[in-house]
């Protein structure tokens, strides 16, 4: 038995197109199951919704718009957060990595302290 992959969400447009193809005789249910890796029960559920008129283009567009708006809102929140962090970083004075008398390089860091030979 092959394991099922991660939880997938199918767009309303995909469901609508698949139902139209099945009802129009373009593709059979079993072929749709194999081609799109969708269970027979799920296809039957979509076909029932399609027959009742619950799957339509307006709903597909509305769900697509809602997904885009949610994504835009999340991105706007992230931009705001990053802007605040950048403003804070600009206002905060930079602390030196090493002492003021030592030179420091980003790649190597501070120079090592010479040993007095007491370590064995």
Secondary structure in CASP SS format (residue, H / E / C, confidence):
PFRMAT SS
TARGET T0000
AUTHOR 0000-0000-0000
METHOD secondary structure of the structure
MODEL  1
X C 1.00
X C 1.00
X C 1.00
X C 1.00
X C 1.00
X C 1.00
X C 1.00
X C 1.00
X C 1.00
X C 1.00
X C 1.00
X H 1.00
X H 1.00
X H 1.00
X H 1.00
X H 1.00
X H 1.00
X H 1.00
X H 1.00
X H 1.00
X H 1.00
X H 1.00
X H 1.00
X C 1.00
X C 1.00
X C 1.00
X C 1.00
X C 1.00
X H 1.00
X H 1.00
X H 1.00
X H 1.00
X H 1.00
X H 1.00
X H 1.00
X H 1.00
X C 1.00
X C 1.00
X C 1.00
X H 1.00
X H 1.00
X H 1.00
X H 1.00
X H 1.00
X H 1.00
X H 1.00
X H 1.00
X H 1.00
X H 1.00
X H 1.00
X H 1.00
X H 1.00
X C 1.00
X C 1.00
X C 1.00
X C 1.00
X H 1.00
X H 1.00
X H 1.00
X H 1.00
X H 1.00
X H 1.00
X H 1.00
X H 1.00
X H 1.00
X H 1.00
X H 1.00
X H 1.00
X H 1.00
X H 1.00
X H 1.00
X H 1.00
X H 1.00
X H 1.00
X H 1.00
X H 1.00
X H 1.00
X H 1.00
X H 1.00
X H 1.00
X H 1.00
X H 1.00
X H 1.00
X H 1.00
X H 1.00
X H 1.00
X H 1.00
X H 1.00
X H 1.00
X H 1.00
X H 1.00
X C 1.00
X C 1.00
X C 1.00
X C 1.00
X C 1.00
X C 1.00
X C 1.00
X C 1.00
X C 1.00
X C 1.00
X C 1.00
X C 1.00
X E 1.00
X E 1.00
X C 1.00
X C 1.00
X C 1.00
X E 1.00
X E 1.00
X C 1.00
X C 1.00
X C 1.00
X C 1.00
X C 1.00
X C 1.00
X C 1.00
X C 1.00
X C 1.00
X C 1.00
END
